[in-house]
Amino acid sequence: MASLLLLVLTIALGPTPSSAVGTDWWVPTARPAPDSGINVTGEPFTGTSATGEVRGFVDAHDHIFSNEAFGGRLICGKPFSEQGVADALKDCPEHYPDGSLAVFDFITNGGDGKHDPVGWPTFKDWPAHDSLTHQQNYYAWVERAWRGGQRVLVNNLVTNGVICSVYFFKNRGCDEMTSIRLQAKLTYDMQSFVDKMYGGPGKGWFRIVTDSAQARKVIEQGKLAVVLGVETSEPFGCKQILDIAQCGKADIDKGLDELYALGVRSMFLCHKFDNALCGVRFDSGTLGTAINVGQFLSTGTFWKTEKCTGPQHDNPIGNASAAQAEKKLPAGEEVPSYSADAQCNVRGLTELGEYATRGMMRRGMMLEIDHMSVKAAGRVLDIFESESYPGVLSSHSWMDMDWTERVYGLGGFIAQYMHGSEGFVSEAKRTEALRDKYGVGYGYGTDMNGVGGWPGPRGADAPNKVTYPFKSVDGGSVIDRQTTGQRTWDLNTDGAAHYGLVPDWIEDIRRVGGQDVVDDLFRGAESYLGTWAASEKHETGADLASGAATSASSSEWSLFTSYAPHRAVDGDRGTRWASDWSDDQWYKLDLGSTRPVARVTLDWERAYAKSYRIELSTDGVDWRTAWSTTAGDGGLDTARFDATPARYVRVHGLERGTGWGYSLYEVGVHSG
């Protein structure tokens, strides 16, 4: 009898199927019943601005299907179900009757995990801004965000094999790439699910896009462009065990090709754990300790730190206890302590990581540098600058903020994590001058279903609180409180509990920070597409140094290998030229004929130049300095200057950065 009463109640409370509509293209012809409310009225904006630019907000970092990650039982509830909302929005079976077995909640959040497990139709305790294990991306909530002005959503396919293996409950195996494939398939299934409501394939608002032109067309139609990304700890099986890579270049090529075929256009090369591609930017506090335990279980080594060599640094690990996680360590092992003045991961971008980076460039893919150690991220930026490649993303505030101008200078895109309105506004205003300088928009990364935590309530009596109903940023829609089943959410008192409250959060930003911040966000879609399009169109220019005649003031002698000048232009990054061990040394290239020269790239071995200059000549006799520095720090340097006719290019070392001589893996010369 109770079950029958509940069924009658849910049907009465839920919306009924929409009748066929005429010109209201944004209203489905048949919505499931019962289902969630949208609580937005008015037509979504279409077309472009007066200057021909698309408009709309960008969520550069979301996880629609992370309920299928980590073995399939860590995030409870689904984004959609053919059986309806009652099936989609229900808790995991082990959470009944009181949430006591919501183990991940108390490992990461410090609580006891207890909660009312009932989802539809009551939603007493979830979704909530501080609940890490419940579905936040129900399709109707995503629809509400789209109706509120969002036009790009990056769905990062995500998982972690170690978390899966140690978590008590799972429905499937822990292979990361298997989970990624499943989440990609389900994203396409969700597109079909939405299409059915609108009359068939291609008619819905949820559109997966695989190139920037397609995305632009979708946004111009007023729909949501969905981009597939990947955020996982061991992509292509590229883990490391005791510092030994478990993958090779063939695995990377095969993996990138497969992901590209699935529609993936952006990805992280490392996430949470050091792998065979790169070192990570640490987590802090209790969560950091727990992840460091996972690092050991995955790789056989804990994180290792060193003093930073520049202003950038990784997050402090801290020495907090995470008792539940530490129980997973073998007997006799314990998490090490870390010095407060050594905040940089010793691990940067590996040789395989560089191969993967260049492989993504060849495919026109965008690379996420969030979660990379500063050493790894710095090397990626060096590589992109050497090639003038714009495809760099920071999607949720996990890079060192000192990289901001380098990202913008390349043509990359930046989004900030979905912080509370005060914090979000503060950070947005800090970088506003740079956005103005480079003429770019801004984005946010909600990281919903990403076990990160979201903005809490500012309170019913907070100054400048959200007043319902309110108008969308474009002015064409009216947005009221969001209702699903028997629960109505109010951002002021509930915080950002689920994806449907993204428009409310943006309104909170407007009230706290003013229209300027929201205007920057509304230009996000155009800027994101600009980065994407430039990545697709990028072509590596001819390297004039390839095959050039070379000479040097000296070459180091070795019984076992050659350090002759031609080794720095042979296209092999495993060979190098090395000079004698004194300051005044030079390395010269003869291009064969006079050509315009505008860019020289120098990939230094550990023996680098602290002070040096790039000199050009048309006859090899008269030289002029095109570029110089007294603050060289090794790595990959890119010298840019006005295009100048030259046949001869000389790198003139004036002061060494080490006790050795000067040594270069590769020298590149380019006309532009």
C-alpha positions as CSV (number, residue, x, y, z in Angstrom):
1,M,0.0,0.0,0.0
2,A,2.8,2.4,0.9
3,S,4.4,1.7,-2.5
4,L,1.2,2.4,-4.3
5,L,0.8,5.7,-2.4
6,L,4.3,6.7,-3.3
7,L,3.7,6.0,-7.0
8,V,0.5,8.1,-7.0
9,L,2.3,10.9,-5.2
10,T,5.3,11.0,-7.6
11,I,2.9,11.0,-10.6
12,A,1.0,13.9,-9.1
13,L,4.1,15.9,-8.3
14,G,6.0,15.3,-11.5
15,P,5.4,17.2,-14.7
16,T,3.2,15.7,-17.4
17,P,4.5,15.1,-20.9
18,S,4.5,18.2,-23.0
19,S,2.1,18.3,-25.9
20,A,3.4,18.8,-29.4
21,V,4.6,22.4,-29.9
22,G,4.8,24.7,-32.8
23,T,7.6,27.2,-32.9
24,D,8.9,26.6,-29.4
25,W,11.9,24.6,-30.6
26,W,13.4,24.4,-27.1
27,V,10.4,22.6,-25.6
28,P,10.4,18.8,-26.1
29,T,7.5,17.1,-27.7
30,A,7.5,14.4,-25.0
31,R,9.3,14.6,-21.7
32,P,9.4,11.6,-19.4
33,A,6.7,11.7,-16.7
34,P,7.3,12.1,-13.8
35,D,10.5,14.1,-14.2
36,S,12.4,17.1,-12.8
37,G,11.3,20.6,-13.4
38,I,13.4,23.0,-15.4
39,N,11.8,26.2,-14.0
40,V,13.1,28.5,-16.8
41,T,10.8,30.2,-19.2
42,G,11.6,32.1,-22.4
43,E,13.4,31.3,-25.6
44,P,17.2,30.5,-25.5
45,F,19.2,33.0,-27.5
46,T,20.6,32.0,-30.9
47,G,22.8,33.5,-33.6
48,T,25.8,35.7,-32.9
49,S,26.6,39.1,-31.6
50,A,26.7,42.2,-33.7
51,T,30.4,41.5,-34.3
52,G,29.7,37.9,-35.4
53,E,30.9,36.2,-32.2
54,V,29.0,33.4,-30.5
55,R,27.9,34.1,-26.9
56,G,27.5,31.9,-23.9
57,F,29.1,30.4,-20.8
58,V,31.7,27.7,-20.8
59,D,32.0,24.9,-18.3
60,A,35.4,23.6,-19.1
61,H,35.5,20.8,-16.6
62,D,32.6,18.5,-15.7
63,H,32.1,14.8,-15.2
64,I,28.7,13.7,-16.3
65,F,29.3,10.0,-16.1
66,S,31.7,9.6,-13.2
67,N,29.0,7.4,-11.7
68,E,30.4,4.8,-14.1
69,A,34.0,5.4,-12.8
70,F,35.9,3.9,-9.9
71,G,34.1,0.5,-10.3
72,G,30.6,2.1,-10.8
73,R,29.5,2.5,-7.1
74,L,31.4,5.5,-5.7
75,I,29.0,8.1,-7.3
76,C,25.4,7.1,-6.7
77,G,22.7,7.9,-9.3
78,K,22.7,8.3,-13.1
79,P,22.5,11.3,-15.4
80,F,19.5,9.7,-17.2
81,S,17.6,6.4,-17.3
82,E,15.2,5.0,-19.9
83,Q,13.3,3.8,-16.8
84,G,12.8,7.4,-15.6
85,V,13.8,9.7,-12.9
86,A,13.1,7.3,-10.0
87,D,15.6,4.9,-11.4
88,A,18.2,7.5,-12.3
89,L,18.2,9.4,-9.0
90,K,18.5,6.7,-6.4
91,D,21.2,6.0,-3.9
92,C,23.7,3.1,-4.0
93,P,22.2,0.0,-2.3
94,E,24.9,-0.1,0.4
95,H,24.0,3.4,1.6
96,Y,20.7,2.1,3.0
97,P,19.3,2.6,5.6
98,D,21.3,5.6,6.9
99,G,24.4,6.1,4.8
100,S,26.7,4.4,7.2
101,L,28.6,2.6,4.5
102,A,29.2,5.8,2.4
103,V,32.8,5.0,3.0
104,F,34.3,7.5,0.6
105,D,32.5,10.4,2.2
106,F,34.2,9.9,5.6
107,I,37.6,9.0,4.0
108,T,37.7,12.3,2.1
109,N,35.3,14.6,4.0
110,G,35.9,13.8,7.7
111,G,32.3,13.1,8.5
112,D,30.6,9.8,9.3
113,G,28.9,9.5,5.8
114,K,25.5,9.2,7.3
115,H,22.6,10.6,5.3
116,D,19.0,9.9,4.2
117,P,19.6,7.7,1.2
118,V,16.3,8.4,-0.5
119,G,16.6,10.3,-3.7
120,W,13.5,10.8,-5.8
121,P,11.1,12.2,-4.8
122,T,12.2,13.6,-1.4
123,F,15.9,14.4,-1.8
124,K,16.2,15.2,1.9
125,D,20.0,15.0,2.1
126,W,21.2,14.8,-1.5
127,P,22.3,16.2,-3.9
128,A,24.1,18.8,-1.7
129,H,27.0,21.1,-2.1
130,D,29.1,19.0,0.3
131,S,28.0,15.5,-0.7
132,L,30.8,13.9,-2.7
133,T,29.1,10.7,-3.7
134,H,25.8,11.6,-5.3
135,Q,24.7,12.4,-8.8
136,Q,24.8,16.1,-9.6
137,N,24.5,15.9,-13.4
138,Y,21.0,14.7,-14.0
139,Y,20.2,15.6,-17.6
140,A,17.3,18.0,-16.7
141,W,19.7,19.9,-14.4
142,V,22.1,20.2,-17.3
143,E,19.2,21.4,-19.4
144,R,18.5,24.1,-16.9
145,A,22.1,25.3,-17.1
146,W,21.8,25.4,-20.9
147,R,18.6,27.3,-20.7
148,G,20.4,29.8,-18.4
149,G,23.0,30.6,-21.0
150,Q,25.6,27.9,-21.0
151,R,26.8,27.0,-24.5
152,V,29.9,24.8,-24.0
153,L,30.2,21.8,-21.7
154,V,33.4,19.8,-21.5
155,N,32.6,16.3,-20.3
156,N,35.8,14.8,-18.9
157,L,35.7,11.0,-19.0
158,V,37.3,10.2,-15.6
159,T,38.3,7.3,-13.4
160,N,41.1,6.0,-11.2
161,G,42.1,2.4,-11.1
162,V,43.6,2.5,-7.6
163,I,40.6,4.1,-6.0
164,C,38.5,1.5,-7.8
165,S,40.7,-1.3,-6.5
166,V,40.7,-0.3,-2.9
167,Y,37.0,0.8,-2.7
168,F,34.8,-1.8,-1.1
169,F,31.9,-1.7,-3.6
170,K,32.1,-2.1,-7.3
171,N,30.0,-3.4,-10.3
172,R,32.9,-3.9,-12.7
173,G,36.6,-4.1,-13.2
174,C,39.1,-1.3,-12.7
175,D,40.8,-0.9,-16.1
176,E,40.9,2.8,-16.7
177,M,40.5,2.7,-20.5
178,T,37.6,0.3,-20.3
179,S,35.8,2.9,-18.1
180,I,36.7,5.7,-20.4
181,R,35.2,3.8,-23.4
182,L,32.0,3.2,-21.5
183,Q,31.6,6.8,-20.4
184,A,32.1,8.0,-24.0
185,K,29.4,5.5,-25.2
186,L,27.0,6.7,-22.5
187,T,27.6,10.4,-23.5
188,Y,26.4,9.5,-27.0
189,D,23.5,7.5,-25.5
190,M,22.5,10.6,-23.5
191,Q,22.5,12.6,-26.7
192,S,20.1,10.1,-28.3
193,F,18.0,10.1,-25.1
194,V,17.5,13.9,-25.4
195,D,17.0,13.7,-29.2
196,K,14.1,11.3,-28.7
197,M,12.3,14.0,-26.7
198,Y,12.6,16.4,-29.6
199,G,11.5,14.1,-32.4
200,G,14.6,12.2,-33.5
201,P,18.4,12.3,-34.2
202,G,20.0,15.7,-34.3
203,K,17.0,17.6,-32.9
204,G,17.9,17.8,-29.2
205,W,19.8,20.6,-27.4
206,F,22.6,18.2,-26.2
207,R,25.1,18.1,-29.1
208,I,28.4,16.3,-29.0
209,V,30.9,18.1,-31.2
210,T,34.2,17.0,-32.6
211,D,35.6,20.2,-34.2
212,S,35.4,23.9,-33.6
213,A,33.3,24.7,-36.7
214,Q,30.7,22.1,-35.7
215,A,30.7,23.6,-32.2
216,R,30.2,27.1,-33.5
217,K,27.2,26.0,-35.6
218,V,25.6,24.3,-32.6
219,I,26.0,27.4,-30.5
220,E,24.6,29.6,-33.2
221,Q,21.6,27.4,-33.2
222,G,21.2,28.1,-29.4
223,K,22.1,24.6,-28.4
224,L,24.8,23.1,-26.0
225,A,28.1,22.1,-27.6
226,V,29.4,19.1,-25.6
227,V,33.2,18.4,-25.9
228,L,34.7,15.1,-24.8
229,G,37.8,15.2,-22.6
230,V,39.8,12.7,-20.6
231,E,41.1,13.1,-17.0
232,T,42.5,9.8,-15.7
233,S,45.7,8.8,-13.9
234,E,47.0,6.1,-16.2
235,P,46.0,7.0,-19.8
236,F,46.8,4.3,-22.4
237,G,48.1,2.1,-19.4
238,C,51.0,4.5,-19.0
239,K,51.6,3.9,-15.3
240,Q,55.0,3.6,-13.7
241,I,56.1,1.0,-11.2
242,L,59.3,1.8,-9.2
243,D,60.0,4.5,-11.8
244,I,59.8,2.1,-14.7
245,A,57.4,3.0,-17.5
246,Q,54.7,0.4,-18.2
247,C,54.0,1.7,-21.7
248,G,55.8,2.7,-24.8
249,K,55.5,5.1,-27.8
250,A,53.3,2.6,-29.7
251,D,50.9,2.5,-26.8
252,I,50.7,6.2,-26.8
253,D,50.0,6.4,-30.5
254,K,47.4,3.7,-30.3
255,G,45.7,5.3,-27.3
256,L,45.6,8.8,-28.8
257,D,44.2,7.4,-32.1
258,E,41.5,5.5,-30.2
259,L,40.5,8.5,-28.1
260,Y,40.4,10.8,-31.1
261,A,38.2,8.3,-32.9
262,L,35.8,8.3,-29.8
263,G,35.6,12.1,-30.2
264,V,38.0,13.2,-27.4
265,R,39.6,16.5,-28.2
266,S,41.2,17.5,-24.9
267,M,42.9,15.6,-22.1
268,F,45.1,15.4,-19.0
269,L,48.3,13.4,-19.3
270,C,48.5,12.9,-15.5
271,H,46.1,13.1,-12.7
272,K,46.6,12.6,-8.9
273,F,49.4,10.0,-9.3
274,D,52.8,10.3,-11.0
275,N,52.8,8.2,-14.1
276,A,55.0,7.3,-17.0
277,L,54.2,10.6,-18.7
278,C,54.5,13.3,-16.0
279,G,54.6,14.2,-12.3
280,V,51.5,15.7,-10.7
281,R,50.7,18.8,-8.7
282,F,50.1,17.5,-5.2
283,D,46.9,17.6,-3.2
284,S,47.1,19.0,0.4
285,G,45.9,18.0,3.8
286,T,44.1,14.8,4.7
287,L,43.0,14.3,1.0
288,G,46.6,14.8,0.0
289,T,47.8,12.1,2.4
290,A,45.1,9.7,1.2
291,I,46.1,10.3,-2.5
292,N,49.8,9.8,-1.6
293,V,48.8,6.4,-0.2
294,G,47.2,5.7,-3.6
295,Q,50.3,7.0,-5.3
296,F,52.3,4.3,-3.4
297,L,49.8,1.6,-4.1
298,S,49.9,2.5,-7.8
299,T,53.6,3.1,-8.4
300,G,55.5,1.6,-5.4
301,T,56.8,5.1,-4.5
302,F,55.5,8.0,-2.5
303,W,55.6,11.6,-3.9
304,K,59.1,13.1,-3.8
305,T,59.7,16.8,-3.3
306,E,62.5,19.2,-3.9
307,K,63.1,23.0,-3.5
308,C,61.5,24.9,-6.3
309,T,63.9,26.7,-8.7
310,G,61.5,29.5,-9.7
311,P,58.4,31.4,-8.3
312,Q,56.0,28.6,-9.3
313,H,55.4,25.8,-6.8
314,D,53.2,22.8,-6.3
315,N,50.6,22.5,-3.6
316,P,52.1,21.7,-0.1
317,I,51.4,18.1,0.8
318,G,51.2,18.7,4.5
319,N,51.6,16.0,7.1
320,A,47.9,15.4,7.9
321,S,46.7,11.9,9.0
322,A,44.3,9.9,6.9
323,A,43.9,6.9,9.0
324,Q,41.4,5.0,6.8
325,A,43.6,5.4,3.8
326,E,46.8,4.6,5.6
327,K,45.4,1.3,6.7
328,K,45.8,0.2,3.1
329,L,49.6,0.5,3.2
330,P,51.7,-2.7,3.6
331,A,53.0,-3.4,7.1
332,G,56.1,-1.3,7.8
333,E,55.2,1.4,5.3
334,E,54.2,4.9,6.3
335,V,53.6,8.2,4.5
336,P,56.8,10.3,4.7
337,S,57.0,13.8,6.2
338,Y,57.7,16.7,3.9
339,S,59.8,19.8,4.3
340,A,57.8,23.1,4.1
341,D,60.5,24.6,1.9
342,A,60.4,21.9,-0.6
343,Q,57.1,22.2,-2.5
344,C,58.0,21.0,-6.0
345,N,57.6,17.5,-7.4
346,V,60.9,16.2,-8.5
347,R,59.2,14.6,-11.4
348,G,58.4,16.6,-14.5
349,L,57.5,15.7,-18.1
350,T,59.1,12.5,-19.1
351,E,60.5,11.5,-22.5
352,L,57.2,9.6,-23.1
353,G,55.2,12.5,-21.8
354,E,56.9,14.8,-24.3
355,Y,56.2,12.2,-27.0
356,A,52.5,12.3,-26.0
357,T,52.5,16.1,-25.9
358,R,53.8,16.3,-29.5
359,G,51.4,13.5,-30.5
360,M,48.5,15.6,-29.3
361,M,49.8,18.6,-31.2
362,R,49.9,16.6,-34.4
363,R,46.3,15.7,-33.9
364,G,45.2,19.2,-33.1
365,M,44.1,18.2,-29.6
366,M,44.1,20.5,-26.5
367,L,46.2,19.6,-23.5
368,E,45.2,20.3,-19.9
369,I,48.1,21.4,-17.7
370,D,46.0,21.4,-14.5
371,H,47.3,18.6,-12.2
372,M,50.7,18.7,-13.8
373,S,53.7,19.5,-11.5
374,V,55.1,22.9,-12.2
375,K,58.2,21.2,-13.7
376,A,55.9,19.2,-16.1
377,A,53.7,22.2,-16.9
378,G,56.6,24.5,-17.5
379,R,58.1,22.0,-20.0
380,V,54.7,21.7,-21.9
381,L,54.5,25.5,-22.1
382,D,58.2,25.6,-23.4
383,I,57.3,23.1,-26.1
384,F,54.1,24.9,-27.1
385,E,56.0,28.2,-27.2
386,S,58.7,26.7,-29.4
387,E,56.0,25.6,-31.9
388,S,53.6,28.5,-31.4
389,Y,50.9,26.0,-30.5
390,P,47.9,27.5,-28.8
391,G,46.1,24.4,-27.5
392,V,46.7,24.7,-23.8
393,L,43.9,24.7,-21.2
394,S,43.6,25.3,-17.5
395,S,40.1,24.3,-16.7
396,H,39.7,24.3,-12.9
397,S,42.3,26.3,-11.0
398,W,44.9,23.5,-10.7
399,M,47.9,25.3,-12.3
400,D,50.2,27.7,-10.7
401,M,48.7,31.2,-11.3
402,D,52.1,32.5,-12.4
403,W,51.5,30.6,-15.6
404,T,48.4,32.7,-16.5
405,E,50.0,35.2,-18.9
406,R,52.0,32.4,-20.6
407,V,48.8,30.6,-21.3
408,Y,47.1,33.7,-22.7
409,G,50.2,34.6,-24.7
410,L,50.0,31.2,-26.5
411,G,46.3,31.7,-27.2
412,G,45.1,29.2,-24.6
413,F,41.9,29.2,-22.5
414,I,41.5,29.5,-18.7
415,A,38.6,28.6,-16.5
416,Q,38.3,29.0,-12.7
417,Y,37.0,26.3,-10.3
418,M,33.4,26.8,-9.2
419,H,34.3,28.6,-6.0
420,G,31.8,30.6,-3.9
421,S,30.9,33.9,-5.5
422,E,33.2,36.0,-3.3
423,G,36.2,33.9,-4.0
424,F,35.4,33.5,-7.6
425,V,35.0,37.2,-8.1
426,S,38.2,38.0,-6.3
427,E,40.3,35.7,-8.5
428,A,38.5,36.9,-11.7
429,K,39.3,40.5,-10.9
430,R,42.9,39.6,-10.2
431,T,43.4,38.4,-13.7
432,E,41.0,40.8,-15.4
433,A,43.7,43.0,-16.7
434,L,45.4,40.1,-18.5
435,R,42.1,39.1,-20.1
436,D,41.6,42.7,-21.3
437,K,45.2,42.8,-22.6
438,Y,44.7,39.6,-24.7
439,G,41.0,40.2,-25.5
440,V,39.8,36.9,-24.1
441,G,36.8,35.6,-22.2
442,Y,36.7,33.5,-19.1
443,G,35.3,30.2,-18.0
444,Y,34.4,28.1,-15.0
445,G,35.0,24.5,-14.2
446,T,32.2,23.1,-12.1
447,D,33.9,19.7,-11.6
448,M,30.5,18.3,-10.7
449,N,30.7,14.6,-9.7
450,G,34.4,15.2,-9.3
451,V,34.4,14.7,-5.5
452,G,35.7,18.2,-5.0
453,G,33.1,20.2,-3.0
454,W,31.1,23.1,-4.2
455,P,30.0,26.6,-3.1
456,G,28.0,26.5,0.2
457,P,25.1,28.8,1.0
458,R,25.8,32.4,1.7
459,G,22.6,32.6,3.8
460,A,19.0,33.9,3.5
461,D,20.1,37.2,5.0
462,A,23.4,37.6,3.0
463,P,24.0,40.9,1.3
464,N,23.3,41.0,-2.4
465,K,21.7,37.6,-2.3
466,V,20.0,36.0,-5.3
467,T,16.4,37.1,-5.6
468,Y,14.0,34.8,-7.4
469,P,12.9,34.9,-10.2
470,F,15.7,36.6,-12.1
471,K,16.5,37.2,-15.7
472,S,19.2,35.3,-17.7
473,V,22.2,37.3,-18.7
474,D,21.0,37.8,-22.2
475,G,17.6,39.0,-20.8
476,G,15.5,36.5,-22.8
477,S,14.7,34.0,-20.1
478,V,13.2,34.1,-16.6
479,I,14.7,31.7,-14.0
480,D,12.9,30.6,-10.8
481,R,13.9,28.3,-8.0
482,Q,14.6,24.8,-9.3
483,T,12.3,21.9,-8.2
484,T,12.8,18.2,-8.6
485,G,10.1,16.0,-7.0
486,Q,9.2,17.3,-3.6
487,R,12.5,19.3,-3.2
488,T,13.0,23.0,-4.2
489,W,16.5,24.4,-4.1
490,D,17.5,28.0,-3.3
491,L,21.1,28.9,-3.9
492,N,21.1,31.3,-0.9
493,T,20.3,28.5,1.6
494,D,21.4,25.3,-0.3
495,G,24.5,26.4,-2.1
496,A,25.4,24.9,-5.5
497,A,23.9,21.4,-4.8
498,H,23.6,20.3,-8.4
499,Y,24.2,21.3,-12.0
500,G,20.8,23.0,-12.4
501,L,21.9,25.7,-10.0
502,V,24.7,26.9,-12.3
503,P,22.5,29.9,-13.5
504,D,21.7,30.8,-9.9
505,W,25.4,30.8,-9.1
506,I,26.2,33.0,-12.0
507,E,23.5,35.4,-10.8
508,D,25.1,35.3,-7.4
509,I,28.4,36.3,-9.1
510,R,26.7,39.2,-10.8
511,R,25.2,40.5,-7.6
512,V,28.5,40.1,-5.6
513,G,31.0,41.1,-8.3
514,G,29.1,43.2,-10.8
515,Q,28.3,42.8,-14.5
516,D,31.9,43.0,-15.7
517,V,32.8,39.5,-14.4
518,V,29.7,37.9,-15.9
519,D,30.4,39.7,-19.2
520,D,33.8,38.1,-19.3
521,L,32.2,34.7,-18.6
522,F,29.6,35.3,-21.4
523,R,32.5,35.8,-23.8
524,G,33.9,32.4,-22.8
525,A,32.3,30.4,-25.7
526,E,34.0,32.5,-28.3
527,S,37.4,32.4,-26.6
528,Y,37.2,28.6,-26.1
529,L,36.4,28.1,-29.8
530,G,39.2,30.4,-30.7
531,T,41.7,28.3,-28.9
532,W,40.2,25.1,-30.4
533,A,40.2,26.4,-33.9
534,A,43.7,27.7,-33.7
535,S,44.9,24.3,-32.5
536,E,43.2,22.5,-35.4
537,K,44.7,24.9,-37.9
538,H,48.2,24.9,-36.5
539,E,50.9,23.8,-38.8
540,T,54.5,23.2,-37.8
541,G,56.7,25.5,-39.9
542,A,59.8,24.2,-41.7
543,D,62.8,24.0,-39.5
544,L,65.6,25.8,-41.4
545,A,68.2,24.1,-39.2
546,S,67.3,20.7,-40.5
547,G,70.2,19.6,-42.6
548,A,72.1,22.8,-42.1
549,A,75.9,22.8,-42.0
550,T,77.2,23.2,-38.4
551,S,80.3,24.2,-36.7
552,A,81.3,25.2,-33.1
553,S,84.1,26.8,-31.2
554,S,84.8,23.4,-29.5
555,S,83.3,20.0,-29.0
556,E,83.7,17.8,-25.9
557,W,85.6,14.6,-26.6
558,S,84.3,11.2,-25.5
559,L,85.5,7.7,-26.1
560,F,82.0,6.4,-26.2
561,T,79.9,8.9,-28.2
562,S,80.1,12.0,-30.4
563,Y,79.2,15.5,-29.2
564,A,79.9,17.0,-32.7
565,P,77.9,20.1,-33.8
566,H,75.7,18.2,-36.2
567,R,74.2,16.1,-33.4
568,A,72.1,19.1,-32.4
569,V,70.3,19.3,-35.8
570,D,69.9,15.6,-36.5
571,G,66.2,15.4,-35.4
572,D,67.1,13.0,-32.5
573,R,66.4,14.4,-29.1
574,G,68.6,11.7,-27.6
575,T,71.8,13.1,-29.1
576,R,73.5,16.4,-28.4
577,W,76.4,18.8,-29.1
578,A,78.6,19.7,-26.1
579,S,81.3,22.3,-25.8
580,D,84.5,22.5,-23.7
581,W,84.1,23.7,-20.2
582,S,84.7,27.4,-20.5
583,D,82.4,30.4,-20.8
584,D,83.1,32.0,-24.2
585,Q,81.9,29.4,-26.7
586,W,79.7,29.5,-29.9
587,Y,77.6,27.2,-32.0
588,K,77.0,28.2,-35.7
589,L,74.6,27.1,-38.4
590,D,74.9,27.8,-42.2
591,L,71.4,27.7,-43.7
592,G,72.8,27.5,-47.2
593,S,71.2,30.7,-48.4
594,T,69.8,33.9,-47.0
595,R,66.4,33.4,-45.4
596,P,64.2,35.4,-43.1
597,V,64.8,34.3,-39.5
598,A,62.4,35.2,-36.7
599,R,62.6,32.4,-34.1
600,V,65.3,30.2,-32.7
601,T,64.6,27.3,-30.3
602,L,67.3,25.8,-28.1
603,D,66.7,22.6,-26.2
604,W,69.4,22.6,-23.5
605,E,70.9,19.6,-21.7
606,R,71.7,20.1,-18.0
607,A,74.7,22.2,-19.1
608,Y,73.0,25.4,-20.1
609,A,73.9,29.0,-20.7
610,K,72.9,31.6,-18.1
611,S,74.0,34.4,-20.4
612,Y,74.0,34.1,-24.2
613,R,72.9,35.9,-27.4
614,I,71.5,34.9,-30.8
615,E,73.6,36.5,-33.6
616,L,72.7,36.7,-37.3
617,S,74.8,37.3,-40.4
618,T,74.4,37.3,-44.1
619,D,78.1,36.7,-44.9
620,G,79.5,35.0,-41.8
621,V,81.7,38.0,-41.1
622,D,79.5,40.8,-39.9
623,W,77.2,39.8,-37.0
624,R,74.3,41.5,-35.3
625,T,72.7,40.5,-32.1
626,A,69.0,39.6,-32.6
627,W,68.2,38.5,-29.1
628,S,70.0,38.0,-25.8
629,T,69.4,37.1,-22.1
630,T,71.4,37.1,-18.9
631,A,68.8,35.0,-17.0
632,G,68.8,31.7,-18.9
633,D,67.6,28.7,-16.7
634,G,68.0,25.8,-19.1
635,G,65.2,23.7,-20.5
636,L,63.7,24.7,-23.8
637,D,64.2,28.3,-24.8
638,T,62.4,30.1,-27.6
639,A,64.0,33.4,-28.8
640,R,61.6,35.5,-30.9
641,F,62.5,38.7,-32.8
642,D,61.6,40.7,-35.9
643,A,62.2,38.6,-39.0
644,T,65.7,39.4,-40.2
645,P,67.5,38.2,-43.4
646,A,70.3,35.8,-42.5
647,R,72.3,32.9,-43.8
648,Y,74.3,32.2,-40.7
649,V,72.8,31.8,-37.1
650,R,75.2,31.8,-34.1
651,V,74.4,30.9,-30.5
652,H,77.1,32.8,-28.5
653,G,77.5,31.6,-24.9
654,L,78.8,34.2,-22.6
655,E,78.3,32.7,-19.1
656,R,77.6,29.1,-18.2
657,G,74.8,28.1,-15.8
658,T,76.7,25.1,-14.4
659,G,80.3,24.0,-14.0
660,W,80.2,22.1,-17.3
661,G,80.3,23.7,-20.7
662,Y,77.3,24.3,-23.0
663,S,75.2,21.4,-24.4
664,L,72.2,21.4,-26.8
665,Y,70.0,18.5,-27.7
666,E,68.4,20.3,-30.6
667,V,68.6,23.7,-32.3
668,G,65.7,25.0,-34.4
669,V,65.5,28.0,-36.7
670,H,62.2,29.3,-38.1
671,S,61.0,32.1,-40.4
672,G,58.0,32.9,-38.3
